[in-house]
Amino acid sequence: MDLYLDSVNFEEIEEAFQLGFVKGLTTTPTFMHRHGITDIDGAIVELSKMVPELQVEALGNTYEEIIDEAHRLLTLPLEIEPVFKVPISNIGVRACKTLTDEGHKVNVHLIYTLSQAYMAMAAGAAYVCPLAGRLQDEGHDAISLYEHCVDVVENYSYPTKIMFSSVRHPEHVRTALLSGVHVCTVPWGVMKRLTQNALTTVGTNQFVEHTQLMTVRVGQVIREMNPCCTVSDTVADAMVKMTESGLGALTITGDDGGAIGVFTDGDLRRKLQEDGSGILSQTLAELGFTADPIGISSDALLYDAMAKFESSQIDSIVVLEEGKPVGILDIQDIVKLGIIGHD
């Protein structure tokens, strides 16, 4: 089944045809009006430069007017010859036969019955186009009509493709495939949803997350700021550094610059509740901190970091290079990657 786009929106047309396998574009005067297009000829010329097949309306109240309009469109500086869309009627099928005999392609559309479809096929229509959504709006069995049209084409070897149109949702595309039609023309809003599925999203996210765990290094995700204090710094100093860094912890360093402990916002809150604001002037040595912090190499994988978080039930790990702290890995840094909470 060939996939066509049903649109006159230039931005979405460009986006859709980047897929590389959309076969053509169908347009309608209604779309033109809806998008405020007043220079219809100019729009048709531009569209002919963008797509491999373009279907445009050749309207007229008489047979002669339809033929004249089709011939007039052919005088435009088009990149490709268009397929002429003609509404079903006696004059429409007559015009279809004439244009087909001249070597042009015609889409006879606004089909609602099998007899209409038959007349279009007999006239040599390249495409016959019933409208699924409109038929169903009126309570008709659109799917049976498509199936019957396909049967007639196959039984009598008509050189006609049955086009499924008036697509409202992805289910229509599934139905089109099952009914055996040759072409389905789809709005971009529906086409974009054809690859979407909640289970696919979950699975893809898991694959991405697990790949990150096995390929991304700790040093690639830690923040640029590396908040550190010595034991002689005050609690107020520690508060300022944690606030500036946006982290809920900092590293306590010894005389040699190595990590000897950590101080967290949780430690701060507990001490404030126990002893009040007087602690702010105390040094970290006086107040106390968590000694022998859990550390990890900046070259370690996130997988190893996750194992440390889970086994220790802590929220912050000191990141080390050659034994010296270069940053803090916070559990929230991994949460932002979407890894936490998936199996």
Secondary structure as the mmCIF struct_conf table of DSSP 4:
data_model
#
loop_
_struct_conf.conf_type_id
_struct_conf.id
_struct_conf.beg_label_comp_id
_struct_conf.beg_label_asym_id
_struct_conf.beg_label_seq_id
_struct_conf.end_label_comp_id
_struct_conf.end_label_asym_id
_struct_conf.end_label_seq_id
STRN STRN1 ASP A 2 ASP A 6
HELX_RH_AL_P HELX_RH_AL_P1 PHE A 10 PHE A 17
TURN_TY1_P TURN_TY1_P1 GLN A 18 LEU A 19
BEND BEND1 GLY A 20 GLY A 20
STRN STRN2 GLY A 24 THR A 26
HELX_RH_AL_P HELX_RH_AL_P2 PRO A 29 ARG A 34
TURN_TY1_P TURN_TY1_P2 HIS A 35 GLY A 36
HELX_RH_AL_P HELX_RH_AL_P3 ILE A 40 SER A 48
TURN_TY1_P TURN_TY1_P3 LYS A 49 MET A 50
BEND BEND2 PRO A 52 PRO A 52
STRN STRN3 LEU A 54 GLU A 57
BEND BEND3 ASN A 61 THR A 62
HELX_RH_AL_P HELX_RH_AL_P4 TYR A 63 LEU A 74
TURN_TY1_P TURN_TY1_P4 THR A 75 THR A 75
BEND BEND4 LEU A 76 LEU A 76
BEND BEND5 GLU A 79 ILE A 80
HELX_LH_PP_P HELX_LH_PP_P1 GLU A 81 PRO A 82
STRN STRN4 VAL A 83 PRO A 87
BEND BEND6 ILE A 88 SER A 89
HELX_RH_AL_P HELX_RH_AL_P5 ASN A 90 ASP A 101
TURN_TY1_P TURN_TY1_P5 GLU A 102 GLY A 103
STRN STRN5 VAL A 106 ILE A 111
BEND BEND7 THR A 113 THR A 113
HELX_RH_AL_P HELX_RH_AL_P6 LEU A 114 ALA A 122
TURN_TY1_P TURN_TY1_P6 ALA A 123 GLY A 124
BEND BEND8 ALA A 126 ALA A 126
STRN STRN6 TYR A 127 PRO A 130
STRN STRN7 LEU A 131 LEU A 131
HELX_RH_AL_P HELX_RH_AL_P7 ALA A 132 ASP A 137
TURN_TY1_P TURN_TY1_P7 GLU A 138 GLY A 139
HELX_RH_AL_P HELX_RH_AL_P8 ALA A 142 TYR A 156
TURN_TY1_P TURN_TY1_P8 SER A 157 SER A 157
BEND BEND9 PRO A 159 PRO A 159
STRN STRN8 LYS A 161 PHE A 164
STRN STRN9 SER A 165 SER A 165
BEND BEND10 HIS A 169 HIS A 169
HELX_RH_AL_P HELX_RH_AL_P9 PRO A 170 SER A 179
TURN_TY1_P TURN_TY1_P9 GLY A 180 GLY A 180
BEND BEND11 HIS A 182 HIS A 182
STRN STRN10 VAL A 183 VAL A 186
HELX_RH_AL_P HELX_RH_AL_P10 TRP A 188 MET A 191
HELX_RH_3T_P HELX_RH_3T_P1 LYS A 192 THR A 195
HELX_RH_AL_P HELX_RH_AL_P11 ALA A 198 THR A 215
STRN STRN11 ARG A 217 ARG A 217
HELX_RH_AL_P HELX_RH_AL_P12 VAL A 218 VAL A 221
BEND BEND12 ILE A 222 ILE A 222
BEND BEND13 GLU A 224 GLU A 224
STRN STRN12 CYS A 228 THR A 230
TURN_TY1_P TURN_TY1_P10 VAL A 231 SER A 232
BEND BEND14 ASP A 233 ASP A 233
STRN STRN13 THR A 234 THR A 234
HELX_RH_AL_P HELX_RH_AL_P13 VAL A 235 SER A 245
TURN_TY1_P TURN_TY1_P11 GLY A 246 GLY A 246
BEND BEND15 GLY A 248 GLY A 248
STRN STRN14 ALA A 249 THR A 253
TURN_TY1_P TURN_TY1_P12 ASP A 255 ASP A 256
BEND BEND16 GLY A 257 GLY A 257
STRN STRN15 ALA A 259 THR A 264
HELX_RH_AL_P HELX_RH_AL_P14 ASP A 265 ASP A 275
HELX_RH_3T_P HELX_RH_3T_P2 SER A 277 SER A 281
BEND BEND17 GLN A 282 GLN A 282
STRN STRN16 THR A 283 THR A 283
HELX_RH_AL_P HELX_RH_AL_P15 LEU A 284 LEU A 287
STRN STRN17 THR A 290 ALA A 291
BEND BEND18 ASP A 292 ASP A 292
STRN STRN18 GLY A 295 SER A 297
TURN_TY1_P TURN_TY1_P13 SER A 298 ASP A 299
BEND BEND19 ALA A 300 ALA A 300
STRN STRN19 LEU A 301 LEU A 301
HELX_RH_AL_P HELX_RH_AL_P16 LEU A 302 SER A 312
TURN_TY1_P TURN_TY1_P14 GLN A 313 GLN A 313
BEND BEND20 ASP A 315 ASP A 315
STRN STRN20 SER A 316 GLU A 321
TURN_TY1_P TURN_TY1_P15 GLU A 322 GLY A 323
STRN STRN21 LYS A 324 ASP A 330
HELX_RH_AL_P HELX_RH_AL_P17 ILE A 331 VAL A 335
TURN_TY1_P TURN_TY1_P16 LYS A 336 GLY A 338
TURN_TY1_P TURN_TY1_P17 ILE A 340 GLY A 341
#
